[in-house]
Structures are given as structure tokens and as C-alpha cells.
Amino acid sequence: MTTITIIGSGTMATAIGTRAARHGHTVELMSRNPAQAQALADRIGDGAIVGTFGARPAGDIVILAVLYAGAVDAVTHYGEALAGKILVDITNPFNADGTGVVTTPGHSASEQIAAAAPESALVVKAFNTIFGGVIAEDQPVDLFFAGDSAEAKARVAEFLESLGMRPLDAGGLGMAHALEWAGILLVGVARNGAGFDIALGARAL
């Protein structure tokens, strides 16, 4: 397959990295905490490697698996190291109690990240409408994504399909704000009786 770089070493990095490795990808992990990244690489196995935080990622697809509060800072820290990369923003800019988002139309987390990234970095919003535990189950699920670059979206869709997911293109990066609210919808449904082992999907009737 290919090398996928994940910036972060938390729950979502674990879920995505484990599933990617299981489906034949080499996973590179980068974290401000190198020991935590190494522990995760050891846990994932399958040739997972650890890169230096801030260095140029090995993967053409770079998954930004950090909290929204630190996402722009992380991208700024990497700077030109992200030039030419496909940067996948998985962040959810939730408010303190998870009942809304702190972003506004035209100023989504993804659009803030795109503004901070090198011009040649192509930002795609994905993975924010699915729980880490559902990813880890490695079952077929729908995955919504959005971005302005047709080439980048095609590459991300191919990656998602390789993980056994059905990619659903929501449109341009302006739709990232709608996907951030979709994350709130998912949490609301989960909290109100459905549980956290559910996933959003689409079905033709």
C-alpha cells in the first residue's frame, strides 16, 4: 500500500493507525511526546515507525489527529515541512459541553488549518463524524469528507476505501463547518440513548 503519517498519539491516532496498518499501510507516528508515539508504534506493530515532530512527514497523506485547540499551532510548527502534502483534518471544534461548535461558517477548523498550512498543502476534512471505537471495530462504515482539491479528495477516498470504508464526498472545504456540526449531531444521538458504538451513514431508498 503506502505510508500514512499521523500527527498525534491519542485515541483517534490509535484507532486510525491500527486500522491502516491492519489493511496494509505503513504508519508513521509523530507526536510532541516521542515516548508516547513509540509506545503507540509498538502497540500497532506491523512496521509502524516514529518520526520526529516537526520534521517532514514520510507519508503523502498526513492525518492531523490532535485536539482542535492545538491544531493550528501544530500546523504552524511544521510549516514548509507540510508543503505538497494532503493534510487530513479530523478535529472537532466542540464547545465546553459538547452541545455546539466554536467555529463559524467560512471559518471552520479545516479552513483555519488551510490558512496556516503552506499554500501547496491540500486540506481535506474527514474522520470527525465517527467515533474512535467504531473505527477500531474494522467494520464497513460510511465516512463523510470535504475539500477543495479534486485530486486530494480522490487520494483520500482511495485511502478510505482501502480501510473498508465508503467515502461520501460532501463538497468543498466550505462544507467542513457542516461536518463539524454533524459531529455534534452524532454525539447528541449517542448521548441520548443510541450509545457510542454508532456511526452516521447514508442510504438510498
C-alpha positions as CSV (number, residue, x, y, z in Angstrom):
1,M,0.0,0.0,0.0
2,T,1.5,3.3,1.1
3,T,2.9,5.2,4.1
4,I,0.4,7.2,6.1
5,T,1.7,9.8,8.6
6,I,-0.4,10.5,11.8
7,I,0.4,13.6,13.9
8,G,-0.8,12.7,17.3
9,S,-0.8,9.7,19.6
10,G,-4.3,9.7,21.3
11,T,-7.4,7.7,20.8
12,M,-8.1,8.6,17.2
13,A,-4.5,8.2,16.2
14,T,-4.6,4.8,17.8
15,A,-7.8,3.8,16.0
16,I,-6.9,5.1,12.6
17,G,-3.3,3.9,12.8
18,T,-4.3,0.4,13.9
19,R,-6.9,0.1,11.1
20,A,-4.5,1.5,8.5
21,A,-1.7,-1.0,9.5
22,R,-4.2,-3.9,9.5
23,H,-5.1,-3.0,5.9
24,G,-1.5,-3.0,4.7
25,H,-0.3,0.6,5.1
26,T,2.9,1.6,6.8
27,V,2.1,4.0,9.6
28,E,4.4,6.8,10.7
29,L,3.6,8.4,14.0
30,M,4.7,11.9,15.1
31,S,3.9,13.4,18.5
32,R,5.2,16.1,20.8
33,N,5.7,13.2,23.2
34,P,8.1,10.8,21.5
35,A,7.8,8.2,24.2
36,Q,4.0,8.1,23.7
37,A,4.5,7.8,19.9
38,Q,6.9,4.9,20.3
39,A,4.6,3.1,22.7
40,L,1.8,3.5,20.2
41,A,4.0,2.3,17.3
42,D,4.9,-0.8,19.4
43,R,1.2,-1.4,20.1
44,I,0.2,-1.0,16.4
45,G,3.1,-3.2,15.2
46,D,3.1,-4.1,11.5
47,G,6.2,-2.0,10.8
48,A,4.8,1.2,12.4
49,I,7.5,3.8,12.7
50,V,8.1,7.0,14.7
51,G,9.1,10.3,13.1
52,T,10.4,13.5,14.6
53,F,7.7,16.0,15.5
54,G,8.0,18.9,13.1
55,A,10.1,17.1,10.5
56,R,8.9,16.4,7.0
57,P,6.4,13.5,7.2
58,A,7.1,10.4,5.2
59,G,3.5,10.0,4.1
60,D,1.9,11.9,1.3
61,I,-1.3,11.8,3.4
62,V,-0.8,13.4,6.8
63,I,-3.6,12.9,9.3
64,L,-3.8,15.7,11.9
65,A,-5.1,13.7,14.9
66,V,-4.7,16.4,17.6
67,L,-7.2,18.4,19.6
68,Y,-8.7,21.4,17.8
69,A,-7.1,23.8,20.4
70,G,-3.6,22.7,19.3
71,A,-4.3,22.0,15.6
72,V,-3.3,25.4,14.1
73,D,-0.2,25.6,16.3
74,A,0.9,22.1,15.2
75,V,0.5,23.1,11.5
76,T,2.4,26.3,12.1
77,H,5.2,24.4,13.8
78,Y,5.6,22.1,10.8
79,G,5.5,25.0,8.4
80,E,7.0,24.1,5.0
81,A,7.5,20.5,6.1
82,L,3.9,20.0,5.0
83,A,4.3,21.5,1.6
84,G,2.8,19.3,-1.1
85,K,1.1,17.0,1.4
86,I,-2.5,16.1,1.7
87,L,-3.5,17.2,5.2
88,V,-6.5,15.5,6.7
89,D,-8.2,17.4,9.5
90,I,-10.1,15.2,11.8
91,T,-10.7,17.8,14.6
92,N,-14.0,18.6,16.2
93,P,-14.1,22.2,17.5
94,F,-16.7,21.5,20.2
95,N,-17.6,23.9,22.9
96,A,-17.0,23.1,26.5
97,D,-20.1,20.9,27.0
98,G,-20.2,19.4,23.5
99,T,-23.5,20.9,22.5
100,G,-22.2,23.2,19.7
101,V,-19.1,24.3,17.9
102,V,-16.9,27.3,18.4
103,T,-16.3,27.8,14.7
104,T,-18.4,29.8,12.2
105,P,-19.3,29.4,8.5
106,G,-16.2,30.2,6.4
107,H,-14.0,29.9,9.5
108,S,-14.2,26.1,10.2
109,A,-11.3,24.3,11.8
110,S,-10.3,23.0,8.4
111,E,-10.3,26.5,6.9
112,Q,-8.2,27.8,9.8
113,I,-5.7,24.9,9.2
114,A,-5.6,25.6,5.5
115,A,-4.8,29.2,6.2
116,A,-1.9,28.2,8.4
117,A,-0.6,25.5,6.1
118,P,1.7,26.0,3.1
119,E,-0.2,27.0,0.0
120,S,0.7,23.7,-1.7
121,A,-0.7,21.6,1.2
122,L,-4.2,20.4,0.3
123,V,-6.6,20.1,3.3
124,V,-9.4,17.6,3.5
125,K,-11.9,17.3,6.4
126,A,-12.6,13.6,7.3
127,F,-12.9,11.2,10.3
128,N,-14.6,13.8,12.5
129,T,-18.1,12.2,12.2
130,I,-17.1,8.8,13.5
131,F,-16.0,7.6,17.0
132,G,-12.6,6.0,17.5
133,G,-14.2,2.8,18.9
134,V,-16.2,2.4,15.7
135,I,-13.1,2.8,13.6
136,A,-11.3,0.2,15.8
137,E,-14.0,-2.4,15.1
138,D,-12.8,-2.5,11.5
139,Q,-16.3,-2.9,10.1
140,P,-17.7,-1.3,6.9
141,V,-18.9,2.2,7.6
142,D,-19.7,5.4,5.8
143,L,-17.2,8.3,6.1
144,F,-18.0,11.8,5.1
145,F,-15.3,14.1,3.8
146,A,-14.9,17.5,2.2
147,G,-12.2,19.5,0.4
148,D,-11.5,21.9,-2.4
149,S,-9.0,19.8,-4.3
150,A,-10.4,17.0,-6.5
151,E,-7.0,15.3,-6.6
152,A,-6.7,15.3,-2.8
153,K,-10.2,14.0,-2.3
154,A,-9.6,11.2,-4.8
155,R,-6.5,10.2,-2.9
156,V,-8.3,10.3,0.5
157,A,-11.3,8.4,-1.0
158,E,-8.9,5.7,-2.2
159,F,-7.3,5.5,1.3
160,L,-10.7,5.3,3.0
161,E,-11.8,2.5,0.6
162,S,-8.6,0.6,1.4
163,L,-9.8,0.6,5.0
164,G,-13.1,-0.9,4.2
165,M,-15.0,2.4,4.5
166,R,-17.4,4.0,2.0
167,P,-16.2,7.6,1.3
168,L,-19.0,10.1,0.8
169,D,-18.0,13.4,-0.7
170,A,-19.8,16.3,1.0
171,G,-18.3,19.0,-1.3
172,G,-15.8,21.8,-1.0
173,L,-13.9,22.8,2.2
174,G,-16.7,25.2,3.0
175,M,-18.7,22.2,3.9
176,A,-16.3,21.4,6.7
177,H,-18.3,23.6,9.1
178,A,-21.4,21.4,8.3
179,L,-19.4,18.3,9.1
180,E,-18.3,19.8,12.4
181,W,-22.0,20.2,13.3
182,A,-22.5,16.6,12.1
183,G,-20.0,15.6,14.7
184,I,-22.3,17.4,17.3
185,L,-25.3,15.6,15.9
186,L,-23.5,12.2,16.3
187,V,-22.6,13.0,19.9
188,G,-26.1,14.1,20.7
189,V,-27.7,11.0,19.3
190,A,-25.1,8.8,21.2
191,R,-25.7,10.6,24.5
192,N,-29.5,10.3,24.2
193,G,-29.8,6.6,24.1
194,A,-28.1,5.3,20.9
195,G,-24.7,4.7,22.6
196,F,-21.2,5.4,21.3
197,D,-21.0,2.4,19.0
198,I,-23.0,4.1,16.2
199,A,-21.9,5.8,13.1
200,L,-23.6,8.3,10.7
201,G,-24.4,7.0,7.2
202,A,-26.4,7.5,4.1
203,R,-28.7,5.1,2.4
204,A,-30.6,5.2,-0.9
205,L,-34.3,4.4,-0.5
